């Protein structure tokens, strides 16, 4: 599957499942381990986990096997590694604390920022 098609599936699922403040960073020129990072805010640890579970379900339907998932119920940050796309699902507090956009956006252009709802 092409990277852009995978990214579109991820963004669509997160939006459909009420992910908040969906931001995609293009990090192709910054790192060799992924092309895009998608950062999404969830309303609870259960919401974070379900967002990632739905993404996994949809990408598997399209022939993509996730490389790994870190974090579970009780976590304020769930990381889903899809190879060319990495999803960071975070609570608002964790997102504010870690400021991944600031860390990776020094030179990385923001691709998409969506508001759900």
C-alpha positions in Angstrom: 0.0 0.0 0.0 1.2 3.5 -0.8 2.2 5.7 2.1 -0.3 8.4 1.2 -3.2 5.9 0.9 -2.3 4.5 4.4 -2.1 8.1 5.8 -5.5 8.8 4.4 -7.0 5.7 6.0 -5.5 6.7 9.3 -6.8 10.3 9.1 -10.3 9.2 8.1 -10.6 6.6 10.8 -9.4 9.1 13.5 -11.9 11.7 12.3 -14.8 9.3 12.0 -14.1 8.0 15.6 -14.1 11.5 17.0 -10.4 12.0 17.5 -9.7 15.6 18.3 -7.1 18.1 17.0 -5.7 15.6 14.4 -2.4 16.9 13.2 -0.1 15.2 10.6 3.6 16.0 10.5 5.6 15.2 7.4 9.0 14.0 8.9 10.5 12.4 5.7 13.4 14.8 5.7 13.9 14.6 9.5 14.1 10.9 10.3 14.6 7.5 8.5 12.2 5.5 10.6 8.9 6.9 9.4 7.4 9.3 6.9 4.5 10.8 8.8 3.5 11.2 12.4 -0.2 11.6 13.1 -1.0 13.2 16.5 -4.5 12.9 17.9 -6.2 13.8 21.2 -8.6 11.5 22.8 -11.1 12.2 25.6 -10.0 9.3 27.9 -7.6 6.4 28.0 -10.4 4.1 26.7 -11.0 6.5 23.8 -7.2 6.5 23.0 -7.2 2.7 22.9 -10.3 2.4 20.8 -9.0 5.0 18.3 -5.9 2.8 17.7 -7.9 -0.4 17.7 -10.2 1.0 14.9 -7.1 2.1 12.9 -5.6 -1.3 13.3 -8.8 -3.0 12.1 -9.1 -0.7 9.0 -5.5 -1.0 7.9 -5.5 -4.8 8.3 -8.6 -4.9 6.0 -6.3 -3.1 3.5 -3.4 -5.6 3.9 -1.2 -3.6 6.3 0.1 -5.3 9.4 0.9 -3.0 12.3 4.5 -3.3 13.5 3.6 -2.6 17.1 1.4 -0.8 19.7 2.5 0.7 23.0 0.2 1.8 25.8 -3.1 0.4 26.9 -6.0 1.2 29.2 -4.7 3.5 31.9 -2.2 5.1 29.6 -2.3 8.7 28.6 -0.4 8.0 25.4 -0.9 5.2 22.9 1.6 4.8 20.1 0.7 2.8 17.0 3.5 2.0 14.6 2.4 1.3 11.0 5.9 1.7 9.5 5.6 4.7 7.2 2.9 6.2 9.5 3.1 6.5 13.3 0.0 7.4 15.3 0.4 9.2 18.7 -3.0 9.1 20.5 -2.7 11.2 23.6 -4.9 12.8 26.3 -5.0 16.6 26.2 -2.8 16.8 29.3 -0.1 14.5 27.8 -0.2 16.3 24.5 0.3 19.6 26.2 3.1 18.2 28.4 5.1 16.5 25.6 4.5 19.0 22.8 5.4 16.6 20.0 4.3 19.1 17.4 6.8 21.6 18.7 9.6 19.0 19.0 9.1 17.7 15.4 7.8 20.9 13.8 10.9 23.0 14.1 11.5 22.3 10.5 8.7 19.7 9.7 5.8 21.2 7.8 2.3 20.5 9.1 0.4 18.6 6.5 -3.1 18.6 8.0 -4.8 19.9 11.1 -8.4 18.9 11.5 -11.1 19.6 14.1 -13.5 16.7 14.7 -17.1 17.3 15.1 
